[in-house]
Amino acid sequence: MVISPSTSVHIAVGAASVDFALALVVNRRYIVVSTTDAYMAQGTGAQTAAVATGSALVPAGTPMILDGRHGDTVGLIQATVGGLATITPAFDR
């Protein structure tokens, strides 16, 4: 897997769900990392991540690998305190 940090997108994770400004692409993987425990929602169109309800936990400092699906969106919300999150495209070789 080759990582492309120059194309990373960063967001502030807070008390309201926020989406990354990056549309996921078919046949590509992405790595999401957060500085705080957060909940993540992935799907088509705007996403509303919710604490412990239908959203996946992203533990602080733990890289999560996502499969990209054309047009998908990823949103995060803090578990308890705010922080920062990054999504980075990674390419299979």
C-alpha positions in Angstrom: 0.0 0.0 0.0 1.3 3.4 -1.0 0.2 6.4 1.1 -0.3 9.9 -0.5 0.0 12.4 2.4 0.0 15.3 0.0 -3.6 14.6 -0.7 -4.7 14.3 2.9 -7.8 16.2 4.1 -8.0 17.4 7.7 -11.0 18.3 9.8 -11.7 19.5 13.4 -13.7 16.9 15.2 -16.3 18.3 17.6 -19.7 18.0 19.2 -21.5 18.2 15.7 -20.9 15.7 12.9 -18.6 17.0 10.1 -17.8 15.4 6.8 -14.4 15.2 5.1 -14.3 17.3 1.9 -13.2 14.3 -0.1 -15.3 12.0 -2.3 -14.1 8.4 -2.0 -13.3 6.6 -5.2 -13.9 3.0 -6.4 -10.9 0.7 -6.0 -9.1 2.9 -3.6 -8.4 2.6 0.1 -8.3 5.4 2.6 -6.7 5.7 6.1 -8.6 7.7 8.8 -6.8 8.8 12.0 -8.2 10.9 14.8 -6.4 12.6 17.7 -9.5 11.9 19.9 -12.0 9.0 20.2 -14.6 9.6 17.6 -17.5 8.0 15.8 -17.5 7.6 12.0 -20.3 7.2 9.5 -19.6 6.3 5.8 -22.2 6.4 3.0 -23.5 8.2 0.0 -24.2 11.9 0.3 -23.9 14.0 3.5 -23.3 11.8 6.6 -24.3 12.4 10.1 -22.1 10.4 12.5 -23.7 9.8 15.9 -22.2 8.7 19.2 -22.7 5.0 19.6 -25.7 4.8 17.3 -25.0 3.2 13.9 -21.5 4.7 13.7 -18.2 3.0 14.0 -15.8 3.9 16.9 -12.4 5.3 15.7 -10.1 5.1 18.8 -7.7 8.0 19.2 -4.4 7.4 17.3 -5.6 4.2 15.6 -5.4 4.1 11.8 -8.7 2.9 10.3 -8.6 1.5 6.7 -11.7 2.2 4.6 -12.6 0.8 1.3 -13.6 3.6 -1.1 -16.9 3.4 -3.0 -17.6 5.9 -5.7 -19.1 9.1 -4.3 -18.9 8.0 -0.7 -18.6 10.5 2.1 -17.1 10.0 5.6 -18.3 12.0 8.7 -17.0 12.1 12.3 -18.2 13.3 15.6 -16.3 13.4 18.9 -16.9 10.7 21.5 -16.3 13.0 24.5 -13.8 15.7 23.6 -12.8 17.5 20.4 -9.7 16.9 18.3 -8.4 16.7 14.8 -8.9 13.9 12.1 -7.2 13.2 8.8 -8.2 11.1 5.8 -5.4 10.0 3.4 -5.8 8.2 0.1 -3.7 4.9 -0.1 -3.2 3.0 -3.3 -2.7 -0.7 -3.7 0.3 -1.9 -5.6 
